[in-house]
Amino acid sequence: MTTTAADQAPGSTPSHLGTASPAVAPEPPDENVWLEETYGEEPLAWVREQNARTEDLLEDADYAALEGSILEVLDSTDRIAMVGKRGEWYYNFWKDRANPKGLWRRTTWESYLTDSPEWDVLLDVDALSAAEDVEWVFHGATFLRPADGERYRLALVALSPDGGDANRYREFDVDTRTFVDPAAGGFDLPTAKGNVSWLDADTLLVASTAEGLPRTASSYARTAVTLRRGASLAAAPLLFEVPEDHMLAVVAHDSTPGFERTFAVDYIDFHNRSTFVRSGDEWIRIDAPTDVNLSAHREWLLFRPQQDWALGGKTHPAGSLLAARFEAYVAGSRDLLVLFTPDSHTSLQSWSWTRNFLLLNLLRDVSSEIRVLDPAVPEPTVAGGSASGAWASSLLDACPPLHDVNAYAVDDEDEGPADGGAGDDFWLVATGFTTPSTLMRGTLERAASGSGAEEGAASGGAGVVSRHAQLKASPSFFDDASYEVQQHFAVSEDGTRVPYFQVAARGLVLDGQNPTQLSGYGGFEVSRTPAYSGTVGRAWLERRTTTSGAAGGTQHSRGGVYVVANIRGGGEYGPGWHRAALKENRHRAFEDFAAVARHLVSRGVTSRERLGCVGGSNGGLLVGNMLTSYPELFGAVSCGVPLLDMRRYTRLSAGHSWIAEYGDPDVPEEWEYIRTFSPYHLLKDGVEYPETFIWTATSDDRVGPVQARKMAARMEAMGIRNVWFHEALEGGHAGASDNRQAAALQARSQHFLWRALAGG
């Protein structure tokens, strides 16, 4: 069920502010508060009426063909079955037409290498749903580390009853392929938001909102407990607690042999946290600023500051990566090693440890670059200067331009290559807008003294050899060779250069008549990188419309143009790119997006009548602001699972957790700037708005469906033409819990945009 942290009447005092205070910003009149009752009879009746109206408009013969074409992509049995290694087995979760809810299964490495692996099915979620009469959605499994000499056998399987963020955790035995009976002591935790970690074979560390356990104002778990096998969650002893106005509590146990540690994290808000390590019966806080992200691996502790960090007379820039010996740092040492320093073009996106090496996934002007660091080898000194870094760094030759390539460990806890294990093996997943995903596997080794890098190896003279080869490739779902990818830069209002990707047919006619779909996000340091989409290819690039030339003579048959904008608020250039659009600076993300729209028009790619935008979640807030603040730039807007009512967003679902991103609307000074990007409050009479499609899901317990409902209701009441609304009755924040629902959701959005922009 959707949880709302503080569903209160307009004007009432928010729970996180305590007693009533005249300092609370007043709420504007809201005639649609009644729609905030997510599962209320009247609101759902309104939803069904709206759904029927939208389906009557959109679900014609072309829509049916489009939905079927998209479903064919999603259900394709030729796509790569990505796997994760546990012990000797490789695990995969798979959905297709025959198994819409999916199969959790495993295979051997030898079988996986074949074109048709033999899969050992562990859990059939469709069969489970039918047997238990619950629409279960599989959200992953966490294994118990076995004792030495034993196999991985027990796992906690996370199942959502509706696709939302709340999960039920059930203990599963992969040998017997059955859930462990709770009557026999099997763990079975009620559906709730939270996290679970194995401490040992008979003990879990649980942060949960179930069984009356306290929750934060953000609707997440406030406490963590130690749950023994056979005991009740409500009676489990308290382990960790955070204040009510913080975001959530998380607990986890690192069971790496020789480095066993228990951690707790107090997520103060989305961008600040305090990390603790257990010492006896006490929690020891790891001393670092709350905006520094911490991660541990064996003897190492890594730091990535979100803002410049001054320490020991030196300032480490935001987005850098630093390392220290774990035990020494906790004991008080502040001897940090610099592993990565960003520049104006390059940012660190993620990292992954193999047993002996560290892989850095970087973006250089939104194209991937991968480096391999060797903690055992110091960086050579620069002529006439000091060492350029702490550990030897090599470039991994695996990243073509304008592609997204990510490297991560296969199993860092396995033995190393010298002992016949896969500890230094890594996966490479590569994709591009016109390049179907490929999966490669490689091995990192230190080169023998005097030997150089080889073909397909890490290079740079650091002596790390990487042999990697392609294992599998996804099929093409459209004629990708007929399209080309370009990167362009628009100039935003304050002079910032904003990159964007354009995917279009080769030889694109620049006459302003191309139906163009502009996508963006711009929040929470999320990067939009090149990615292959059979859905976009079929539903947009390959669809055809015929338009006349500028003088009304020449006829052009053309498909759509797809554009992805890398606006501020995202993480494409690191934390600084993100922080540039926080809170009172949120308008910069919108200005960037508008600049890209204008640039497309100025280049002759499209025109206002042919340009549409699409975004979901925070991207829904983005395009909601395009609708209300830049209506002259767009012919159509597709707005999904959106934030739109920024006055009450903190009281709806998990909204309180995003105050660090947007600000607190209950604080008068902050409401003054928040109201300038609250689409629900920016609607005006007499404005020619673009055609609008607003879509959401009833079971979304993160953003929730009510902001979308209220926006559509207000627009209709104002007499704004061509406003359409659709709400999936299940599917969570993704809007879909299986491929059929996903195909329908994507088909509606794509078909709406095509009808609005291409006239067919």
C-alpha positions, 0 to 999 in steps of 0.5 A, spaced: 500 500 500 502 507 498 504 510 505 503 517 506 508 520 511 503 526 513 497 526 509 494 532 512 488 537 511 491 544 507 494 549 512 495 543 518 502 543 521 507 538 518 509 533 523 516 534 522 515 541 524 512 540 531 507 545 534 504 550 530 508 556 528 507 562 524 513 561 520 510 556 516 508 558 509 501 558 508 498 553 503 495 556 496 487 554 495 487 546 493 481 544 490 483 537 489 486 535 495 480 529 495 484 526 490 490 525 495 486 519 498 490 514 493 485 508 494 479 512 495 473 510 492 471 517 489 478 518 486 479 511 483 472 512 480 475 519 477 481 515 475 477 510 471 473 515 468 480 518 465 483 512 463 477 510 459 477 517 456 485 516 454 484 509 452 478 511 447 483 517 444 490 513 444 488 505 443 487 505 435 489 500 430 496 504 430 497 503 437 495 496 437 501 495 432 505 499 436 504 496 443 505 489 439 512 491 436 514 494 443 512 487 447 516 483 441 522 487 443 521 486 451 519 479 450 525 477 446 528 471 447 535 473 444 537 479 448 542 478 453 541 474 460 545 478 464 548 474 470 551 474 477 556 469 480 555 466 487 559 460 488 560 456 482 553 458 479 551 464 475 544 467 477 539 471 472 532 473 473 528 473 466 521 475 463 518 474 457 512 472 453 511 465 457 513 468 463 511 475 464 512 475 472 519 472 471 523 466 472 529 466 477 534 461 475 541 459 474 546 456 470 553 453 470 559 457 466 560 452 461 553 452 459 552 460 459 557 460 454 553 456 449 548 459 445 542 456 449 544 455 456 541 450 460 537 454 466 535 451 473 529 454 475 529 456 482 523 460 482 517 461 478 514 468 480 508 467 475 506 460 478 507 463 485 503 469 484 497 464 481 498 459 487 498 465 493 493 470 489 498 476 489 501 479 484 508 478 486 514 482 483 521 480 484 526 485 487 532 480 488 535 476 492 541 476 498 545 470 499 547 468 506 555 467 505 556 459 507 561 456 511 568 454 509 567 448 504 559 449 503 555 451 497 551 458 497 544 455 499 540 460 503 537 467 500 532 472 502 528 473 496 525 480 496 517 480 493 513 486 492 505 485 492 504 491 487 511 493 484 512 498 489 518 500 494 515 496 500 518 488 500 516 482 503 523 478 505 522 470 505 527 465 506 529 461 500 533 454 499 536 454 492 537 446 493 530 444 495 527 450 491 522 452 496 521 457 501 523 455 508 517 454 512 516 459 517 513 454 522 520 451 522 523 457 523 524 460 516 525 468 516 518 471 513 518 479 514 512 482 513 511 487 507 514 494 508 519 499 506 526 497 509 533 493 508 535 486 510 542 483 511 544 477 514 549 477 520 549 469 520 545 463 519 540 464 524 540 472 525 538 478 520 539 485 521 533 488 519 531 496 518 523 496 517 517 499 518 513 493 519 509 491 525 509 498 528 516 499 528 517 507 527 518 510 520 521 517 519 517 523 516 519 520 509 516 514 510 522 509 511 525 505 516 527 509 522 530 503 526 534 497 525 533 491 530 537 484 530 532 479 529 534 471 531 531 465 527 524 464 530 523 471 534 518 476 532 520 482 529 516 487 534 520 484 539 527 484 536 532 488 540 533 495 538 540 495 534 540 502 531 536 508 530 535 515 527 531 521 528 524 522 525 526 528 521 532 524 518 531 520 511 532 513 513 536 508 517 540 502 513 544 496 516 549 491 513 554 486 515 560 485 511 562 478 511 568 478 507 573 473 511 578 476 515 574 483 514 567 482 517 564 488 519 557 491 521 555 498 518 549 502 520 548 509 516 544 514 518 541 517 511 540 525 514 537 526 507 538 525 500 545 528 500 548 527 507 549 521 511 553 519 517 556 512 517 558 507 523 561 501 524 560 496 530 565 495 535 563 491 541 556 493 543 558 500 540 557 504 534 563 508 532 562 514 527 567 514 521 569 521 522 568 525 515 563 530 513 556 528 512 556 529 504 562 525 503 560 518 500 564 512 504 565 505 502 569 499 504 573 494 501 577 489 505 583 493 508 581 500 504 576 505 506 574 510 500 571 517 500 568 521 494 566 528 497 560 531 494 563 538 496 570 541 496 573 537 502 579 541 506 583 536 510 590 537 513 591 543 509 589 540 503 583 541 499 580 535 495 575 537 490 568 535 489 568 528 485 575 526 487 576 519 490 580 518 496 583 512 499 585 510 506 587 504 510 580 502 514 583 501 521 588 507 521 583 512 519 578 509 524 583 510 529 585 517 527 590 517 522 588 522 516 593 520 511 589 520 504 591 517 498 588 521 492 586 516 486 582 520 482 581 528 481 576 531 476 577 536 471 572 540 467 571 535 462 571 528 466 567 525 472 567 519 476 561 515 475 562 509 479 567 504 481 568 497 483 573 492 486 576 486 484 580 482 489 586 486 487 584 492 483 580 498 483 576 499 476 573 506 475 568 508 470 569 515 468 565 520 463 569 524 459 564 529 456 558 524 457 562 518 453 565 513 457 572 512 459 575 506 464 581 506 468 584 500 472 588 502 479 593 497 482 594 499 490 600 494 490 604 499 485 605 506 486 604 511 480 610 513 477 613 520 478 612 526 473 618 528 471 620 534 475 615 533 480 611 529 485 607 523 484 601 524 479 597 519 484 597 514 489 596 508 485 598 506 478 593 507 473 592 504 466 587 506 461 582 500 459 581 500 451 574 498 451 570 505 450 568 507 443 566 514 442 559 516 444 558 510 448 556 508 455 561 502 457 561 500 465 566 495 468 564 491 474 567 485 478 565 478 477 566 476 484 571 480 488 571 474 493 573 469 489 581 467 489 585 470 484 587 468 477 594 465 480 590 460 484 585 459 479 579 463 481 575 469 478 577 474 483 580 479 478 575 477 473 570 483 471 564 484 466 564 489 461 557 492 458 557 496 452 551 500 449 550 506 444 544 509 441 545 505 435 549 499 438 545 493 441 548 492 448 554 487 448 557 483 454 564 482 455 568 478 460 576 480 462 581 478 467 586 483 470 593 481 471 600 484 473 604 484 467 611 480 468 617 485 469 619 488 462 613 486 458 608 491 455 600 492 454 597 487 449 592 488 444 585 489 448 589 490 454 589 496 459 595 501 457 599 506 460 605 503 462 603 501 469 603 494 467 596 491 468 594 486 463 587 486 461 585 480 456 577 481 455 573 478 450 565 479 447 561 473 450 554 475 448 550 481 444 543 483 444 540 483 437 538 489 433 531 491 433 531 496 428 535 498 422 540 502 427 545 502 421 541 507 418 541 512 423 547 516 426 549 519 433 551 526 434 553 530 440 552 538 440 552 543 445 547 548 447 549 555 451 544 556 457 542 562 459 548 563 464 553 561 458 554 554 461 555 549 455 550 544 455 551 537 451 546 533 448 545 527 444 541 527 437 539 520 434 537 521 427 537 518 420 543 519 416 542 525 411 537 528 416 533 534 412 534 540 416 528 544 414 524 544 421 519 539 420 522 533 423 518 530 429 523 530 435 522 527 442 527 531 447 528 527 453 531 529 460 532 528 467 536 533 471 536 531 478 539 527 484 546 527 480 543 521 475 547 521 469 543 520 462 548 516 458 548 513 451 543 507 451 540 502 446 533 502 446 529 497 441 523 501 443 525 508 441 528 505 435 521 502 433 516 507 436 520 513 434 526 513 429 522 508 424 515 511 424 514 515 418 510 521 416 510 525 410 511 532 410 511 538 404 517 542 403 518 549 406 515 552 399 510 547 399 513 543 394 518 537 395 515 531 399 519 528 405 518 521 408 521 521 415 522 518 421 523 521 428 529 524 431 530 522 438 534 527 443 537 526 450 539 533 454 545 532 459 542 538 463 545 540 470 542 537 476 544 530 473 551 527 474 554 528 467 560 532 470 560 530 477 557 533 483 558 540 481 554 539 475 548 536 480 549 542 485 549 547 480 541 546 480 539 544 487 534 548 491 534 555 489 538 554 483 533 549 480 531 554 474 538 552 471 536 545 469 530 548 466 534 553 462 539 548 460 533 544 457 530 550 454 536 552 451 537 545 448 530 546 445 531 552 442 538 550 439 534 544 435 530 549 432 535 554 430 539 548 427 533 546 423 532 540 426 525 541 428 520 547 430 515 548 436 510 544 432 514 538 431 518 538 438 515 534 444 519 533 451 518 527 455 520 525 462 519 521 468 519 522 476 524 528 477 524 528 469 516 529 470 517 535 474 522 538 469 517 537 463 512 540 467 516 546 468 517 546 460 509 546 460 508 551 465 514 556 464 516 554 456 509 553 453 512 556 447 517 551 445 513 545 445 508 542 441 507 536 446 509 534 453 509 527 456 509 527 463 510 521 467 510 519 475 511 526 476 512 531 482 508 537 480 505 540 487 511 542 490 507 545 496 505 539 498 510 534 495 513 533 502 507 530 505 506 525 499 509 518 499 516 519 500 517 526 498 520 529 505 526 525 503 527 530 497 528 536 501 535 536 500 534 536 493 528 541 492 528 545 499 522 545 504 516 548 502 513 549 509 519 554 510 517 561 507 523 563 505 524 556 501 517 556 498 518 563 495 523 560 490 520 553 490 513 556 488 517 558 482 518 551 479 511 548 482 507 547 475 501 545 479 501 553 481 504 556 475 498 554 471 495 560 468 488 562 464 489 564 457 495 561 455 496 556 449 499 550 452 502 544 448 498 538 448 499 534 454 499 527 457 500 525 464 501 518 466 502 515 473 501 508 477 496 507 483 501 503 487 507 508 486 509 509 493 515 513 492 512 519 488 505 517 488 500 518 483 496 524 486 500 529 484 499 527 477 492 526 478 491 533 481 495 537 475 490 533 470 484 535 474 486 542 475 488 543 467 481 540 465 477 544 470 481 551 467 478 548 460 485 547 457 484 543 451 488 536 449 489 534 456 490 527 457 491 522 463 492 515 465 494 511 471 496 504 471 493 500 477 499 497 479 507 497 477 510 502 482 514 507 481 516 504 474 509 504 472 509 497 470 511 490 473 511 486 467 513 486 460 506 487 458 504 493 462 511 496 460 509 495 453 502 499 454 505 504 458 511 506 453 506 505 447 501 510 450 507 515 451 510 514 444 503 514 440 501 520 444 507 524 442 507 521 435 500 523 434 501 530 437 507 532 433 507 528 426 499 528 425 499 520 425 
